[in-house]
Structures are given as structure tokens and as C-alpha cells.
Amino acid sequence: MKIDIIDPPGGVDTPRFKACVREVFSGEAKTSEYVNVIFMGRDDLRLMKKEYFDMDVYTDVIAFNLNDSGESIEGEIYVSHEQIMDNANSFSTRPEDELVRVLIHGCLHLCGYEDDTQTLKDQMTDLENRYMEKLKDLSL
């Protein structure tokens, strides 16, 4: 699996970040050709959310699955470090933990999980918590 981390902010340990992606895909029994994790500004990610999802809101992560159903995953995860830092402050969590949670969330979307109903959101949160526990020793 090829994983590229594009424009990471200072402090992101790229090898451990890649290990996090691999752990989620492995745990979900998914194979991947490649995943690009792209860090970008909050306003740029908001524009993407509006363009592709017709929602004019700030967000911390957007994931695009570029493969056909049933094929090995090829995808992109767009992340706003600024928004993640705001989330960490709002939720009183460590920024490193929020970064891991958002990455897990993006990976789960690439694995086929959705969060457009409360039931599906709860399912994703449960999975995020499970992976957070598995990855708690992984400092990013």
C-alpha cells in the first residue's frame, strides 16, 4: 500500500501517521493501492465541502474513494489541521488524539462507512473509539 502525506504540519510523525492508516485498513480487512492524506487550510476544505457535498460548513475531514466498488481502495483524505486544533480545544482533547480520530474517520469513509444518520454516526464513533484504543501508544 502506498501512502503519501502531503503538506503535513510540523509535529506530524509521517511514519506513525502511515501506520495508523494501515491499522484501520487491516482491521477492516481492506486492501489498498494508495491513499493520499492531504493537509489543507480550513477555508479550502470548506470550499470543497460546498462544491462536492453542497454544504457550506467548516469540516475537519473529507474522504474520496476513487476506485470502483469491490476493488482495492484508492483514495484521498483531505484534512484541515486548523479545524482539528479548534476541535481539540472545543472537545478538551489533546490535539494529537483529535488528529488520530479524524484520520481514522477518513479511513473508515474510504472503507465504505457513512455517517449521514445518527445510527451510522454512532457506528462510526464506536469504530473510531475502538481504533483510538488500539492506537493509543501511537504518538502522532
mmCIF file of the C-alpha atoms, coordinates in Angstrom:
data_MODEL
# 
_entry.id   MODEL 
# 
loop_
_atom_site.group_PDB 
_atom_site.id 
_atom_site.type_symbol 
_atom_site.label_atom_id 
_atom_site.label_alt_id 
_atom_site.label_comp_id 
_atom_site.label_asym_id 
_atom_site.label_entity_id 
_atom_site.label_seq_id 
_atom_site.pdbx_PDB_ins_code 
_atom_site.Cartn_x 
_atom_site.Cartn_y 
_atom_site.Cartn_z 
_atom_site.occupancy 
_atom_site.B_iso_or_equiv 
_atom_site.pdbx_formal_charge 
_atom_site.auth_seq_id 
_atom_site.auth_comp_id 
_atom_site.auth_asym_id 
_atom_site.auth_atom_id 
_atom_site.pdbx_PDB_model_num 
ATOM 1   C CA . MET A 1 1   ? 0.000   0.000  0.000  1.00 0.00 ? 1   MET A CA 1 
ATOM 2   C CA . LYS A 1 2   ? 1.358   3.387  -0.979 1.00 0.00 ? 2   LYS A CA 1 
ATOM 3   C CA . ILE A 1 3   ? 0.545   6.216  1.440  1.00 0.00 ? 3   ILE A CA 1 
ATOM 4   C CA . ASP A 1 4   ? 1.564   9.792  0.737  1.00 0.00 ? 4   ASP A CA 1 
ATOM 5   C CA . ILE A 1 5   ? 1.242   12.525 3.338  1.00 0.00 ? 5   ILE A CA 1 
ATOM 6   C CA . ILE A 1 6   ? 1.063   15.870 1.556  1.00 0.00 ? 6   ILE A CA 1 
ATOM 7   C CA . ASP A 1 7   ? 1.847   19.187 3.305  1.00 0.00 ? 7   ASP A CA 1 
ATOM 8   C CA . PRO A 1 8   ? 1.808   17.844 6.879  1.00 0.00 ? 8   PRO A CA 1 
ATOM 9   C CA . PRO A 1 9   ? 2.090   20.477 9.591  1.00 0.00 ? 9   PRO A CA 1 
ATOM 10  C CA . GLY A 1 10  ? 5.081   20.423 11.909 1.00 0.00 ? 10  GLY A CA 1 
ATOM 11  C CA . GLY A 1 11  ? 4.931   17.731 14.539 1.00 0.00 ? 11  GLY A CA 1 
ATOM 12  C CA . VAL A 1 12  ? 3.249   15.068 12.400 1.00 0.00 ? 12  VAL A CA 1 
ATOM 13  C CA . ASP A 1 13  ? 5.353   11.913 12.524 1.00 0.00 ? 13  ASP A CA 1 
ATOM 14  C CA . THR A 1 14  ? 4.804   10.663 8.984  1.00 0.00 ? 14  THR A CA 1 
ATOM 15  C CA . PRO A 1 15  ? 5.809   7.003  9.573  1.00 0.00 ? 15  PRO A CA 1 
ATOM 16  C CA . ARG A 1 16  ? 3.435   6.693  12.517 1.00 0.00 ? 16  ARG A CA 1 
ATOM 17  C CA . PHE A 1 17  ? 0.700   8.503  10.598 1.00 0.00 ? 17  PHE A CA 1 
ATOM 18  C CA . LYS A 1 18  ? 1.066   5.927  7.826  1.00 0.00 ? 18  LYS A CA 1 
ATOM 19  C CA . ALA A 1 19  ? 0.966   3.138  10.415 1.00 0.00 ? 19  ALA A CA 1 
ATOM 20  C CA . CYS A 1 20  ? -2.381  4.481  11.615 1.00 0.00 ? 20  CYS A CA 1 
ATOM 21  C CA . VAL A 1 21  ? -3.833  4.255  8.081  1.00 0.00 ? 21  VAL A CA 1 
ATOM 22  C CA . ARG A 1 22  ? -2.518  0.707  7.705  1.00 0.00 ? 22  ARG A CA 1 
ATOM 23  C CA . GLU A 1 23  ? -4.021  -0.332 11.061 1.00 0.00 ? 23  GLU A CA 1 
ATOM 24  C CA . VAL A 1 24  ? -7.522  0.795  10.109 1.00 0.00 ? 24  VAL A CA 1 
ATOM 25  C CA . PHE A 1 25  ? -7.396  -0.859 6.698  1.00 0.00 ? 25  PHE A CA 1 
ATOM 26  C CA . SER A 1 26  ? -6.020  -4.046 8.210  1.00 0.00 ? 26  SER A CA 1 
ATOM 27  C CA . GLY A 1 27  ? -8.664  -4.031 10.946 1.00 0.00 ? 27  GLY A CA 1 
ATOM 28  C CA . GLU A 1 28  ? -11.391 -3.611 8.346  1.00 0.00 ? 28  GLU A CA 1 
ATOM 29  C CA . ALA A 1 29  ? -9.862  -6.336 6.129  1.00 0.00 ? 29  ALA A CA 1 
ATOM 30  C CA . LYS A 1 30  ? -9.418  -3.889 3.241  1.00 0.00 ? 30  LYS A CA 1 
ATOM 31  C CA . THR A 1 31  ? -6.632  -3.717 0.724  1.00 0.00 ? 31  THR A CA 1 
ATOM 32  C CA . SER A 1 32  ? -5.395  -0.514 -0.782 1.00 0.00 ? 32  SER A CA 1 
ATOM 33  C CA . GLU A 1 33  ? -3.392  0.508  -3.798 1.00 0.00 ? 33  GLU A CA 1 
ATOM 34  C CA . TYR A 1 34  ? -2.768  4.004  -2.494 1.00 0.00 ? 34  TYR A CA 1 
ATOM 35  C CA . VAL A 1 35  ? -4.051  6.638  -0.104 1.00 0.00 ? 35  VAL A CA 1 
ATOM 36  C CA . ASN A 1 36  ? -3.111  10.296 -0.193 1.00 0.00 ? 36  ASN A CA 1 
ATOM 37  C CA . VAL A 1 37  ? -3.588  12.284 3.003  1.00 0.00 ? 37  VAL A CA 1 
ATOM 38  C CA . ILE A 1 38  ? -3.608  15.952 2.073  1.00 0.00 ? 38  ILE A CA 1 
ATOM 39  C CA . PHE A 1 39  ? -3.437  18.717 4.653  1.00 0.00 ? 39  PHE A CA 1 
ATOM 40  C CA . MET A 1 40  ? -5.038  21.979 3.633  1.00 0.00 ? 40  MET A CA 1 
ATOM 41  C CA . GLY A 1 41  ? -6.447  25.160 5.083  1.00 0.00 ? 41  GLY A CA 1 
ATOM 42  C CA . ARG A 1 42  ? -9.840  25.362 6.733  1.00 0.00 ? 42  ARG A CA 1 
ATOM 43  C CA . ASP A 1 43  ? -11.265 27.693 4.070  1.00 0.00 ? 43  ASP A CA 1 
ATOM 44  C CA . ASP A 1 44  ? -10.093 25.479 1.205  1.00 0.00 ? 44  ASP A CA 1 
ATOM 45  C CA . LEU A 1 45  ? -11.691 22.427 2.801  1.00 0.00 ? 45  LEU A CA 1 
ATOM 46  C CA . ARG A 1 46  ? -14.910 24.396 3.339  1.00 0.00 ? 46  ARG A CA 1 
ATOM 47  C CA . LEU A 1 47  ? -14.974 25.219 -0.381 1.00 0.00 ? 47  LEU A CA 1 
ATOM 48  C CA . MET A 1 48  ? -14.539 21.521 -1.214 1.00 0.00 ? 48  MET A CA 1 
ATOM 49  C CA . LYS A 1 49  ? -17.377 20.627 1.140  1.00 0.00 ? 49  LYS A CA 1 
ATOM 50  C CA . LYS A 1 50  ? -19.592 23.136 -0.632 1.00 0.00 ? 50  LYS A CA 1 
ATOM 51  C CA . GLU A 1 51  ? -18.562 22.040 -4.125 1.00 0.00 ? 51  GLU A CA 1 
ATOM 52  C CA . TYR A 1 52  ? -18.815 18.281 -3.649 1.00 0.00 ? 52  TYR A CA 1 
ATOM 53  C CA . PHE A 1 53  ? -21.444 17.942 -0.917 1.00 0.00 ? 53  PHE A CA 1 
ATOM 54  C CA . ASP A 1 54  ? -23.460 21.154 -1.384 1.00 0.00 ? 54  ASP A CA 1 
ATOM 55  C CA . MET A 1 55  ? -22.861 22.049 2.269  1.00 0.00 ? 55  MET A CA 1 
ATOM 56  C CA . ASP A 1 56  ? -21.364 25.428 3.164  1.00 0.00 ? 56  ASP A CA 1 
ATOM 57  C CA . VAL A 1 57  ? -19.817 24.432 6.500  1.00 0.00 ? 57  VAL A CA 1 
ATOM 58  C CA . TYR A 1 58  ? -16.397 24.058 8.005  1.00 0.00 ? 58  TYR A CA 1 
ATOM 59  C CA . THR A 1 59  ? -15.245 20.463 8.342  1.00 0.00 ? 59  THR A CA 1 
ATOM 60  C CA . ASP A 1 60  ? -12.161 18.659 9.563  1.00 0.00 ? 60  ASP A CA 1 
ATOM 61  C CA . VAL A 1 61  ? -12.012 15.831 7.001  1.00 0.00 ? 61  VAL A CA 1 
ATOM 62  C CA . ILE A 1 62  ? -13.339 14.826 3.594  1.00 0.00 ? 62  ILE A CA 1 
ATOM 63  C CA . ALA A 1 63  ? -12.579 11.452 2.008  1.00 0.00 ? 63  ALA A CA 1 
ATOM 64  C CA . PHE A 1 64  ? -12.940 10.453 -1.620 1.00 0.00 ? 64  PHE A CA 1 
ATOM 65  C CA . ASN A 1 65  ? -12.918 6.831  -2.706 1.00 0.00 ? 65  ASN A CA 1 
ATOM 66  C CA . LEU A 1 66  ? -11.553 6.827  -6.267 1.00 0.00 ? 66  LEU A CA 1 
ATOM 67  C CA . ASN A 1 67  ? -11.929 3.117  -7.013 1.00 0.00 ? 67  ASN A CA 1 
ATOM 68  C CA . ASP A 1 68  ? -14.888 1.094  -8.223 1.00 0.00 ? 68  ASP A CA 1 
ATOM 69  C CA . SER A 1 69  ? -16.827 -0.896 -5.654 1.00 0.00 ? 69  SER A CA 1 
ATOM 70  C CA . GLY A 1 70  ? -15.162 -4.163 -4.721 1.00 0.00 ? 70  GLY A CA 1 
ATOM 71  C CA . GLU A 1 71  ? -11.718 -3.098 -5.905 1.00 0.00 ? 71  GLU A CA 1 
ATOM 72  C CA . SER A 1 72  ? -8.691  -2.357 -3.793 1.00 0.00 ? 72  SER A CA 1 
ATOM 73  C CA . ILE A 1 73  ? -9.044  1.087  -2.221 1.00 0.00 ? 73  ILE A CA 1 
ATOM 74  C CA . GLU A 1 74  ? -7.624  4.094  -3.990 1.00 0.00 ? 74  GLU A CA 1 
ATOM 75  C CA . GLY A 1 75  ? -8.474  7.233  -2.112 1.00 0.00 ? 75  GLY A CA 1 
ATOM 76  C CA . GLU A 1 76  ? -7.749  10.686 -0.862 1.00 0.00 ? 76  GLU A CA 1 
ATOM 77  C CA . ILE A 1 77  ? -8.308  12.094 2.605  1.00 0.00 ? 77  ILE A CA 1 
ATOM 78  C CA . TYR A 1 78  ? -8.332  15.883 2.896  1.00 0.00 ? 78  TYR A CA 1 
ATOM 79  C CA . VAL A 1 79  ? -7.674  17.204 6.397  1.00 0.00 ? 79  VAL A CA 1 
ATOM 80  C CA . SER A 1 80  ? -7.816  20.677 7.924  1.00 0.00 ? 80  SER A CA 1 
ATOM 81  C CA . HIS A 1 81  ? -5.213  20.924 10.670 1.00 0.00 ? 81  HIS A CA 1 
ATOM 82  C CA . GLU A 1 82  ? -6.694  24.270 11.740 1.00 0.00 ? 82  GLU A CA 1 
ATOM 83  C CA . GLN A 1 83  ? -10.127 22.737 12.224 1.00 0.00 ? 83  GLN A CA 1 
ATOM 84  C CA . ILE A 1 84  ? -8.677  19.783 14.091 1.00 0.00 ? 84  ILE A CA 1 
ATOM 85  C CA . MET A 1 85  ? -6.920  22.156 16.506 1.00 0.00 ? 85  MET A CA 1 
ATOM 86  C CA . ASP A 1 86  ? -10.219 24.012 17.049 1.00 0.00 ? 86  ASP A CA 1 
ATOM 87  C CA . ASN A 1 87  ? -11.983 20.677 17.633 1.00 0.00 ? 87  ASN A CA 1 
ATOM 88  C CA . ALA A 1 88  ? -9.371  19.648 20.194 1.00 0.00 ? 88  ALA A CA 1 
ATOM 89  C CA . ASN A 1 89  ? -9.932  22.908 22.031 1.00 0.00 ? 89  ASN A CA 1 
ATOM 90  C CA . SER A 1 90  ? -13.741 22.612 21.851 1.00 0.00 ? 90  SER A CA 1 
ATOM 91  C CA . PHE A 1 91  ? -13.793 18.974 22.971 1.00 0.00 ? 91  PHE A CA 1 
ATOM 92  C CA . SER A 1 92  ? -10.975 19.399 25.539 1.00 0.00 ? 92  SER A CA 1 
ATOM 93  C CA . THR A 1 93  ? -8.909  16.676 23.898 1.00 0.00 ? 93  THR A CA 1 
ATOM 94  C CA . ARG A 1 94  ? -5.250  16.528 23.044 1.00 0.00 ? 94  ARG A CA 1 
ATOM 95  C CA . PRO A 1 95  ? -4.573  17.800 19.507 1.00 0.00 ? 95  PRO A CA 1 
ATOM 96  C CA . GLU A 1 96  ? -2.661  14.583 18.747 1.00 0.00 ? 96  GLU A CA 1 
ATOM 97  C CA . ASP A 1 97  ? -5.688  12.498 19.736 1.00 0.00 ? 97  ASP A CA 1 
ATOM 98  C CA . GLU A 1 98  ? -8.044  14.600 17.637 1.00 0.00 ? 98  GLU A CA 1 
ATOM 99  C CA . LEU A 1 99  ? -5.702  14.273 14.666 1.00 0.00 ? 99  LEU A CA 1 
ATOM 100 C CA . VAL A 1 100 ? -5.720  10.478 15.011 1.00 0.00 ? 100 VAL A CA 1 
ATOM 101 C CA . ARG A 1 101 ? -9.506  10.383 15.383 1.00 0.00 ? 101 ARG A CA 1 
ATOM 102 C CA . VAL A 1 102 ? -10.029 12.467 12.236 1.00 0.00 ? 102 VAL A CA 1 
ATOM 103 C CA . LEU A 1 103 ? -7.601  10.293 10.286 1.00 0.00 ? 103 LEU A CA 1 
ATOM 104 C CA . ILE A 1 104 ? -9.423  7.163  11.474 1.00 0.00 ? 104 ILE A CA 1 
ATOM 105 C CA . HIS A 1 105 ? -12.722 8.761  10.457 1.00 0.00 ? 105 HIS A CA 1 
ATOM 106 C CA . GLY A 1 106 ? -11.418 9.470  6.952  1.00 0.00 ? 106 GLY A CA 1 
ATOM 107 C CA . CYS A 1 107 ? -10.081 5.930  6.624  1.00 0.00 ? 107 CYS A CA 1 
ATOM 108 C CA . LEU A 1 108 ? -13.434 4.487  7.698  1.00 0.00 ? 108 LEU A CA 1 
ATOM 109 C CA . HIS A 1 109 ? -15.136 6.513  4.972  1.00 0.00 ? 109 HIS A CA 1 
ATOM 110 C CA . LEU A 1 110 ? -12.718 5.016  2.448  1.00 0.00 ? 110 LEU A CA 1 
ATOM 111 C CA . CYS A 1 111 ? -13.634 1.580  3.819  1.00 0.00 ? 111 CYS A CA 1 
ATOM 112 C CA . GLY A 1 112 ? -17.275 2.271  2.964  1.00 0.00 ? 112 GLY A CA 1 
ATOM 113 C CA . TYR A 1 113 ? -18.737 3.585  6.220  1.00 0.00 ? 113 TYR A CA 1 
ATOM 114 C CA . GLU A 1 114 ? -21.156 6.506  6.104  1.00 0.00 ? 114 GLU A CA 1 
ATOM 115 C CA . ASP A 1 115 ? -22.332 8.916  8.777  1.00 0.00 ? 115 ASP A CA 1 
ATOM 116 C CA . ASP A 1 116 ? -25.409 10.587 7.322  1.00 0.00 ? 116 ASP A CA 1 
ATOM 117 C CA . THR A 1 117 ? -27.814 9.288  10.002 1.00 0.00 ? 117 THR A CA 1 
ATOM 118 C CA . GLN A 1 118 ? -27.462 9.212  13.770 1.00 0.00 ? 118 GLN A CA 1 
ATOM 119 C CA . THR A 1 119 ? -27.296 5.406  13.768 1.00 0.00 ? 119 THR A CA 1 
ATOM 120 C CA . LEU A 1 120 ? -24.456 5.442  11.234 1.00 0.00 ? 120 LEU A CA 1 
ATOM 121 C CA . LYS A 1 121 ? -22.677 8.245  13.145 1.00 0.00 ? 121 LYS A CA 1 
ATOM 122 C CA . ASP A 1 122 ? -22.886 6.169  16.311 1.00 0.00 ? 122 ASP A CA 1 
ATOM 123 C CA . GLN A 1 123 ? -21.459 3.142  14.465 1.00 0.00 ? 123 GLN A CA 1 
ATOM 124 C CA . MET A 1 124 ? -18.529 5.213  13.169 1.00 0.00 ? 124 MET A CA 1 
ATOM 125 C CA . THR A 1 125 ? -17.903 6.718  16.610 1.00 0.00 ? 125 THR A CA 1 
ATOM 126 C CA . ASP A 1 126 ? -17.782 3.220  18.108 1.00 0.00 ? 126 ASP A CA 1 
ATOM 127 C CA . LEU A 1 127 ? -15.259 2.164  15.469 1.00 0.00 ? 127 LEU A CA 1 
ATOM 128 C CA . GLU A 1 128 ? -13.210 5.339  15.993 1.00 0.00 ? 128 GLU A CA 1 
ATOM 129 C CA . ASN A 1 129 ? -13.122 4.622  19.732 1.00 0.00 ? 129 ASN A CA 1 
ATOM 130 C CA . ARG A 1 130 ? -12.007 1.047  19.084 1.00 0.00 ? 130 ARG A CA 1 
ATOM 131 C CA . TYR A 1 131 ? -9.154  2.187  16.844 1.00 0.00 ? 131 TYR A CA 1 
ATOM 132 C CA . MET A 1 132 ? -8.238  5.020  19.213 1.00 0.00 ? 132 MET A CA 1 
ATOM 133 C CA . GLU A 1 133 ? -7.789  2.407  21.920 1.00 0.00 ? 133 GLU A CA 1 
ATOM 134 C CA . LYS A 1 134 ? -5.676  0.213  19.636 1.00 0.00 ? 134 LYS A CA 1 
ATOM 135 C CA . LEU A 1 135 ? -3.549  3.177  18.588 1.00 0.00 ? 135 LEU A CA 1 
ATOM 136 C CA . LYS A 1 136 ? -3.219  4.933  21.950 1.00 0.00 ? 136 LYS A CA 1 
ATOM 137 C CA . ASP A 1 137 ? 0.506   4.216  22.062 1.00 0.00 ? 137 ASP A CA 1 
ATOM 138 C CA . LEU A 1 138 ? 0.973   5.664  18.587 1.00 0.00 ? 138 LEU A CA 1 
ATOM 139 C CA . SER A 1 139 ? 2.085   9.265  19.133 1.00 0.00 ? 139 SER A CA 1 
ATOM 140 C CA . LEU A 1 140 ? 1.446   11.473 16.130 1.00 0.00 ? 140 LEU A CA 1 
# 
